[in-house]
């Protein structure tokens, strides 16, 4: 098991390195965009690019160093010329060196000019994580509970009602749901705020601003968990080993709790991890609609404003979370069912 974990972690690191390397190279092939702001801000941005090794600085016009990006002359000083380092692989080498030696991923071009991209991500990350964790905490027990109720009442009116409810609402996208929720509960009934609370708002308003996005994120997950749990539990309850457990004297309650649920959870827990990643990635549009300052909305802003450094770090974060979740997903099988042993010899 230990060798399997080490192998999966090593594979995840290699995969992450390949994905980030390709992403960096492709982004550097995009057209260069001049940063907005005053001359001092632009000067600070280009000085940082020189420090990272992406741009070359000269005090006079020079040929053979790519195209001229920007030139400026301060009062009483010599002119400064900044040339683009055309070899992408040379920039790639400097990129690796800056990350390994200084953990420097570059600065923002336009969102927060000259602020570290890592700093911007860390400012936005807690909001998205709180929002998605709360939605998982809400959706998992509700979805599993409804699925169990439907399975235990298979082909009864309760099962038909839950199944119909799930089939109707599982197809509604979260951004459609949050749009109607804002219109009904914020504008028509005026029970909840119409957008995400600001840091200066009172705590009560901050708590209320969680309701609409958590509802929109967790609603589809509840339906998905319910349908999945019902299908798995119904299949397990009809298996031969469960009938054998009943013939040995176990009550229906004991057989379900000790055997049926345990075996049904083997494919369910990995589905929960996958759903969490899906929620985290799918909250981009939702964060924009509800004006939430999270990493999902930041991804859209960075793409719109062509802030490639911030966009790259945001993509690196999503990729890392997905790969780590994949490792935990594989390990969860062995933790739930002791019969499963990862990496064992045949």
N, C-alpha and C positions, 0 to 999 in steps of 0.2 A: 504493500500500500504506500509506503514511504517513497519507494522508487517511482511509483506511478505519479504521486503528487509532484515530485521534483521534475519529472519528465513533462507533466502538463504545464507547470509554471515556466519551465524553460521554453516550451513551445509557445506559450502566451507572450513571453518577452520577445522572442524572435519575430512572431507575427506582428506585435506592436511596432517593433523596429522597422520592419518592411513597410507597413502601412504608413507610418509617419514619414519615412524617407521618401516614399513615392508622393505623398501629399505635399511635402516641402518642395520637391523638385517641380511638381506640376504647378504649384502656386508661384514659384519663382519664374516660371515661363509666362505668367500672366503679364499684361502691360503694367508698367510702373505708373503709380498714381501719386501726383504731388500732394503732400499733406496740406490741409487748410491751416489758417491761423496767421499770426503776425510773422514778420521776418525773424524775430528772436525765437519764436516757437519752431519755425521751419529750420532755423540754424541748429537748434538743440536736437531736432529729429535727425538731421543729416550727420551731426557729430556722433550720435548714437549708432547710426548705420556704419560710420567709419570705424567705430570701436568694435562693432560686431564683425567687421571684415567684409561687408556687403558692398561698400562704396569706397572709392579711393579719392583722397583729398590732395589738391595741388594749389600752389599759390600763383600759378600761371596756366594758361591754356596749354593742354598737352594732347598729343595724339597717341593712339594705341592702347587706350584704357576704356574702350567702350564709348558710349555717347555721353555728352554733357547733360547732367540732370539739372543742376542749379548752380548759380554763381551769385556771390554777394560780396559787398565791400562795406565794412564798418568805417565809421569816421576815424581818420587818423591811422588806419590799418591797411594792410595789403588786401588785395582781392583774394577770395577763396573760391575755388572751383571744385565741384564734386562730380566725379565720373562713376558711371555704373560698372560694376564688375561683371563683364559679360559671361565668363565661364560659370555656368550654373553649378557644376561639380565643385568648383573652388568655394562658392558660397556654401555648398553642402558640407564641405570639410570644416569651414568656420562655424557653421551651425552646430555640428556635433561637438566641436571643441568648446563652444560657449555653454552648451547644456551640461556637458560632463564636468567641466572645470568650475563653472560659476552658476549653473542652473539659470542661465539667462536666455529667455525665450523671445527677447525683443520687446519693443514698446509699441503702444497704440499709435496709429497714424491719425485717426479722426475722432474716435469715440471719446477717449480721454487723452488728448495729445501728450506724448512723451511720458506716459504712465506705463509701468511694466504690464505686459499682457497677463502675467500670472497674478498680479495684484488685482486686476479687473475681474478675472475669473473668480478669485477667492472672495471678492466683494459680492458677486452674484450667486455663487454656489449655495450658500446656506438656505436661501429662499427656495430654490428649486428642490433641494433635498428635503427640507421640511414639508413642502407641499406634496411631494411624491411619496414620502414615507407615511404621512398621515393618510393619504388616499389608499395606500396598501393596507394599513392598519384597519381602515374602515371596510374596504372591499373584501378582504380575505375571509374574515369570520362571517360576514353577511352572505357572500357567495357560497362558501362551503356549507353554511347552515341551511340555506335554501335548497342546495343540491341534496343534502341528506334528507330533508323533509320530503322532497319530491321523490327520491329513491325509495324511501320507506312507505310511501303512499302511491306506488307505481300504478298507473292506469285508474287512479281515483280522481275525483273532482279537484282535490288540492293539487295533484300532479299536473292535471290538464291546465289549471289556471296558471301555475308557475311556469310551465313550459311555454304556454302561449305568450305570457308576459315577457319571457326571456327572448323568444324568437322575434317578437315585435321590436323590442328596444335594443337588442344587441347590434342591430344594423345602423343605429344612429351614431354618427361621428361625434366626438367630444366637442368639436368647435361649433357644431349645430346645436348641441345641447346647452352649451354655455351661452350661446347667443340668445336662445329662448329664455334661459334662466335669468339673464340680465334684464331682458325686456319685461318679464313677468314680475320677478321678485324685487328688482331695483327700480324700474320705472313705473310699472303699473301699481304694484302693492307698496312699494317703497319700504320694504322690510330690511333689505340688505344694501350695502354700498354697491355702486355701479362700476367701481374699479378698485384696484389693490390699494390698501391703505399706505400712506406715507410714513416715514419714521417719526415725524412730529405729531401724528394723529394719536388720539387716546387709545389705551389698550383695548377697550371694548370694541372700537371700530376695527382695530387690527384683527381681533378674534373673529368678528363677523365677516371680514373680507376673505377668510379661509373657506367659508361655507360653499359659495358658488363654484370656485375652481376645484375644490375637493369633490364636490358632487359630480361635476362634469367629468373629472378624471376617473373616479371610482365606479360610476354607473355602468359603463361598458364592461369593466372588469368583473363586477358582481355578476352580471349576466353570463360572462364567459366562464367564471368559476362554477357557477350553478349548473350550467349545462355539462361541463366536463365532469364534475363530481357525480352528478346523477348518472351519467353514462358509465363511469368506472364502477360506482358502487352497485348499480344494477347488475353489471356483468359479474362482479365478485360474489354477490349474494346468490347467484344462480350456479356457482361453481360447486363441484363435487366435495371438495374439502370442507366447505362451509356446511353442507348437508351432513357430512360425517361428524362435524362438531356438534350439531344439533342432536344427532342420534346418540352421542355420548353423554347427553344430559345437560348441555349448556342451554340456557334460555336464549331467546332471540336477541335480547339486549346484550347478553354476554358474548354471543357469537359475533354480533356486529361490532361491538367495541374492541374485542380482543383480536379478531381476525379480519373481518371485512374492511374496517376503516384503515387498519394498518397496511393491508395490501393495496387498497385503493389509493393511498397517499403516495405510493411510489412514483406514479407519473404526475401526481398533482403538484407536489412541491417544486419539481423543476419547472412546471408551468407557471408557478407563482414567481419564480426568479425571472423567467422570460417575460412575464407580464410587467414586472417592475421596470425592466429595460425598455419595453415598449412604451410604457407610460412616460418614462423619462425622456425618450426621444420624441414622443408624440405631443409633448407639452409645449412645443415651440410656437405653434399657431395659437394655442390657448393662452399662453403668456402674453402674446401680442394683443389679443382681444381684450384681456382683462388688465392690461398695463402692469404686468408683474415684472419686476426687475430680477429675472432669473437668467440662467445660462441658456435656456431655450430661446428666449427673446433676444439675448445677446448674440446668438448665432445669426439670427435674422438681421440684426442691426449691423453686425460686422460684414455680412454679405452685401447688404445694401450700401454701406459706406466704404466698401472695398478696403476694410481694415484687415489685411491679410494675416498679420501676426496674431491678433485676437481670434480671428476665425480659425487659424491653425491650432492654437492652444485649446479652443473650445472643441474642435474635432478630436484632438488628442485625448481630451478628458472623456468624451463619449466612447471612444475606442477602448480606452483603458477600463472603463466601467463594464463595457460589454465583455471584454476578455476575462476579467476577474470573475464576473458573474458566470461565465461559461465554465470556469474551473470549479466554482462552488456548485454549479449545476451537476457536473459529473460526480463530484464527491458526495452529493446529497443522496444519490441512489444507495450507496453503501451504508450511510448513516441511518436511513429509514428502514432498509431491509438488510439484516445481517447476512443473508444468504448471498448477497451481491458483493463480490470482492474485486475491486478494480486492479488490473495489472497482474492478476494471478495467473499462474501457468496452467495450461490445459491438462 
